[in-house]
């Protein structure tokens, strides 16, 4: 059973849109987003976050503001990354509910109406789960599927599978997120970690409408490492288990060598097996040191306590009133 519902009367819905080099798609995105928001029986505000774009994204956003007065604009001082850009939007959104959506139109703005409906049913977090991923390669779909399943097994929180950042957060969920101090942020995990009542809607993810994605395989790999090290110590435990297995194997092998020497003598053989053992042990040690380095590096970055982002310019949004009732 859903919790007690929220009230759409006199409520404010904020939409935050992190943007990095999205000038080609922004006009169509904004047109569709505005149509959806004007159809919802709630006041609303839209905040665009320019995450250090090196194309004309900021100029396009300012042009949208000229044609639709009252949009909020957060211009970050440089490219801090999507996690920081989302955090900037969340920090400056004043709505009773906050929707996070990308500008590339892979997540259809029309689904926001369903997110709001579920929020009105009383849920604090409503996330959008992808039933399909159009326009993506088989390799990307498979790696994404594998990552979510891996996180569900080793993570301290159960991150919903096949779910990105597209979701709605209630005001108390937003306030909870703003209390989290870490600078190395994996938002998909943080959205789940805060708890509260959560539910999902399902949708078909569309192809990118224009422009090119900045998420190459290397960035996706580092993002996956960020998620694993943020919400699981399983790699450290795995290193311990591998060390135990290798140590026990070495003891068994050493015992066999001793017995073989006592029975048959030592005729200086076994060079290939010795090299294999040395290379194997060296590889295990390097992997273990690398795992330790990942966690140590996270502690190093967190202990600096640097701000998550800096803002070059902030234009507060104006509230768009809900359309009059029929």
C-alpha positions in Angstrom: 0.0 0.0 0.0 1.3 3.4 -0.9 2.0 6.0 1.8 -0.3 8.9 2.4 -0.5 11.0 -0.7 0.9 14.5 -1.4 -1.3 17.4 -2.4 -0.8 19.0 -5.9 -2.6 22.2 -4.8 -0.1 24.9 -4.1 2.8 22.5 -4.7 6.0 23.4 -6.7 7.7 20.9 -9.0 11.3 21.7 -9.8 13.0 20.2 -12.9 16.8 20.2 -13.0 18.6 19.5 -16.2 22.4 19.0 -16.2 23.9 20.0 -19.6 27.3 19.4 -21.2 27.6 20.2 -24.9 23.9 19.8 -25.6 23.3 22.8 -27.8 22.0 20.8 -30.7 19.2 19.1 -28.7 18.2 21.7 -26.2 15.5 23.6 -28.2 13.5 20.5 -28.9 14.0 19.2 -25.4 12.8 22.5 -23.9 9.8 22.6 -26.1 8.7 19.1 -25.1 9.5 19.7 -21.4 7.6 23.0 -21.2 4.5 21.4 -22.8 4.6 18.6 -20.2 5.1 20.9 -17.3 2.3 23.2 -18.4 -0.1 20.2 -18.5 0.6 19.3 -14.9 -1.7 20.8 -12.3 1.2 22.2 -10.2 3.4 25.3 -10.2 6.9 24.5 -11.6 10.4 25.8 -12.1 13.1 24.6 -14.6 16.8 24.9 -13.8 19.4 24.3 -16.4 23.0 23.5 -15.2 25.7 24.3 -17.7 28.5 21.9 -16.7 31.5 23.7 -18.4 30.3 23.1 -21.9 32.7 24.1 -24.7 30.0 24.6 -27.3 27.2 27.1 -27.4 25.1 25.3 -24.7 25.1 28.3 -22.4 24.1 30.7 -25.2 21.2 28.4 -26.1 20.0 28.2 -22.5 20.1 32.0 -22.3 18.1 32.1 -25.5 15.5 29.8 -24.0 15.3 32.1 -21.0 14.5 35.0 -23.3 11.7 33.1 -24.9 10.5 31.6 -21.6 11.2 34.1 -18.9 11.9 32.7 -15.4 14.1 29.8 -16.2 16.9 29.2 -13.7 20.5 29.0 -15.0 23.4 27.6 -13.1 26.7 28.2 -14.9 29.4 26.2 -13.3 33.0 27.6 -13.4 34.2 24.5 -15.3 33.3 20.9 -16.1 32.9 19.2 -12.7 31.1 16.1 -14.1 27.5 15.1 -14.1 27.3 14.0 -10.5 28.4 17.5 -9.3 26.1 19.2 -11.8 23.1 17.2 -10.5 24.1 18.1 -7.0 24.3 21.8 -7.9 20.7 21.6 -9.3 19.5 19.7 -6.2 21.1 22.3 -3.9 19.3 25.2 -5.6 15.9 23.6 -6.4 13.2 24.9 -4.1 10.3 22.6 -5.2 8.2 20.2 -3.1 9.3 17.6 -5.7 12.5 17.7 -7.8 12.8 15.9 -11.1 16.2 15.0 -12.5 16.4 14.5 -16.3 19.1 14.6 -19.0 18.7 16.9 -22.0 19.5 14.4 -24.7 15.8 13.2 -25.0 16.7 9.6 -24.3 14.6 9.9 -21.2 11.3 11.3 -22.6 10.1 14.4 -20.7 6.5 13.1 -21.2 7.2 10.5 -18.5 7.4 13.3 -15.9 3.6 13.3 -15.6 3.8 9.7 -14.4 6.5 10.5 -12.0 4.4 13.3 -10.5 1.3 11.0 -10.3 3.3 8.5 -8.2 4.7 11.2 -6.0 1.1 12.4 -5.4 0.3 8.8 -4.3 2.8 9.5 -1.5 6.1 8.1 -2.7 9.3 10.0 -1.9 11.5 8.6 -4.7 10.0 7.6 -8.1 12.6 6.3 -10.5 12.2 5.5 -14.2 13.3 1.9 -15.2 14.2 1.3 -18.8 12.4 -1.6 -20.5 14.6 -1.2 -23.6 17.6 0.9 -24.6 17.2 2.1 -28.2 20.2 3.3 -30.2 22.8 1.6 -27.9 25.2 -1.1 -29.0 24.9 -4.6 -27.8 28.2 -4.2 -25.9 26.9 -1.2 -24.0 23.6 -2.9 -23.1 25.4 -6.0 -21.9 27.9 -4.2 -19.8 25.2 -2.0 -18.2 23.2 -5.2 -17.5 26.2 -6.8 -15.9 27.1 -3.8 -13.8 23.6 -3.5 -12.3 23.5 -7.2 -11.5 27.0 -7.1 -10.0 26.0 -4.1 -7.8 22.9 -5.9 -6.6 25.1 -8.7 -5.3 28.0 -6.9 -3.7 26.6 -3.5 -2.9 25.4 -2.4 0.6 22.3 -1.0 -1.1 20.1 -2.6 -3.8 20.4 -0.2 -6.7 17.4 -0.7 -9.0 18.5 -2.5 -12.2 18.4 -0.7 -15.6 17.7 2.6 -13.9 19.6 5.8 -14.6 19.4 9.3 -12.9 15.9 10.1 -14.4 13.7 10.2 -11.3 11.6 12.4 -9.0 12.6 13.2 -5.4 10.3 14.6 -2.6 11.4 17.5 -0.6 12.5 15.4 2.4 14.5 13.1 0.0 16.2 16.2 -1.4 17.0 17.5 2.1 18.4 14.1 3.0 20.7 14.1 0.0 21.9 17.5 0.8 23.2 16.2 4.2 25.5 13.7 2.6 29.1 15.2 2.7 31.1 13.1 0.3 32.7 14.7 -2.8 33.2 11.4 -4.6 29.6 10.9 -5.5 27.8 8.0 -7.2 24.3 9.5 -7.3 22.5 6.3 -8.4 23.7 4.7 -5.1 23.0 7.8 -3.0 19.4 8.0 -4.3 18.8 4.5 -3.0 20.9 4.8 0.2 18.7 7.6 1.6 15.8 5.2 1.8 12.2 6.5 2.3 9.4 5.1 0.2 10.5 4.3 -3.3 8.7 3.0 -6.4 9.2 2.9 -10.2 7.6 3.5 -13.5 8.7 1.8 -16.7 9.5 3.3 -20.0 11.2 2.7 -23.3 14.5 4.7 -23.6 14.8 6.4 -26.9 17.7 7.2 -29.1 19.7 10.4 -28.6 18.0 13.0 -30.7 21.0 15.1 -31.6 24.6 15.7 -30.6 27.0 13.0 -29.4 27.4 11.5 -25.9 30.4 12.3 -23.8 30.2 8.9 -22.1 32.8 6.8 -23.8 33.7 3.3 -22.5 36.6 4.6 -20.4 34.3 7.1 -18.6 31.7 4.4 -18.1 34.4 2.1 -16.7 35.7 4.7 -14.2 32.1 5.5 -13.3 31.5 1.8 -12.5 34.6 1.7 -10.4 33.3 4.8 -8.5 30.0 3.0 -7.8 31.6 -0.2 -6.6 34.1 1.5 -4.3 31.5 3.9 -3.0 29.0 1.2 -1.9 30.9 -2.0 -1.4 34.1 -3.4 0.2 33.7 -6.7 -1.7 36.9 -6.0 -3.8 38.9 -5.8 -0.5 37.4 -9.1 0.7 38.0 -10.7 -2.7 41.7 -9.7 -2.4 41.8 -11.4 1.0 40.2 -14.6 -0.4 42.6 -14.7 -3.4 45.5 -14.2 -1.0 44.3 -17.1 1.1 43.8 -19.4 -1.9 47.2 -18.5 -3.3 48.9 -19.0 0.1 47.3 -22.4 0.7 48.2 -23.5 -2.9 51.8 -22.4 -2.3 51.9 -24.4 1.0 50.5 -27.5 -0.8 52.9 -27.1 -3.7 55.8 -26.5 -1.3 55.0 -29.7 0.6 54.9 -31.6 -2.6 58.3 -30.3 -3.6 59.8 -31.3 -0.2 58.4 -34.8 -0.5 59.6 -35.1 -4.0 63.1 -34.0 -3.0 63.2 -36.5 -0.1 62.2 -39.4 -2.3 63.8 -38.7 -5.6 66.5 -36.2 -4.8 67.0 -32.7 -6.3 68.1 -32.7 -10.0 67.4 -28.9 -10.4 64.2 -29.2 -12.3 61.0 -27.1 -12.1 62.2 -23.8 -13.6 58.9 -23.4 -15.7 56.7 -24.0 -12.6 58.8 -21.7 -10.6 58.4 -18.9 -13.1 54.7 -19.4 -13.3 54.4 -19.3 -9.5 56.5 -16.1 -9.3 54.5 -14.4 -12.1 51.2 -15.5 -10.5 52.1 -14.2 -7.1 53.4 -11.0 -8.6 50.2 -10.5 -10.5 48.0 -11.1 -7.4 50.1 -8.7 -5.4 49.8 -5.9 -8.0 46.0 -6.4 -8.2 45.7 -6.3 -4.5 47.8 -3.2 -4.3 45.6 -1.6 -7.0 42.4 -2.4 -5.1 43.9 -0.9 -1.9 45.0 2.1 -3.9 41.4 2.7 -5.2 40.1 2.9 -1.6 43.1 4.8 -0.3 42.6 7.3 -3.2 39.0 7.8 -2.3 40.0 8.5 1.3 42.6 11.0 0.1 40.2 12.9 -2.0 37.5 13.0 0.7 39.9 14.2 3.3 40.7 17.3 1.2 37.2 18.5 1.8 37.1 20.5 -1.4 33.8 22.0 -2.5 31.9 19.9 -4.9 31.5 22.7 -7.5 31.9 26.4 -8.0 29.3 28.6 -9.7 30.3 31.2 -12.2 26.8 32.7 -12.5 23.4 31.8 -11.0 20.1 33.1 -12.2 17.4 32.1 -9.8 14.2 30.7 -11.5 10.8 32.2 -11.3 7.9 30.1 -10.3 5.5 29.3 -13.2 1.9 29.2 -11.9 -0.2 26.2 -12.7 -2.9 26.7 -15.4 -6.3 27.8 -14.1 -8.7 24.9 -13.4 -11.5 24.4 -16.0 
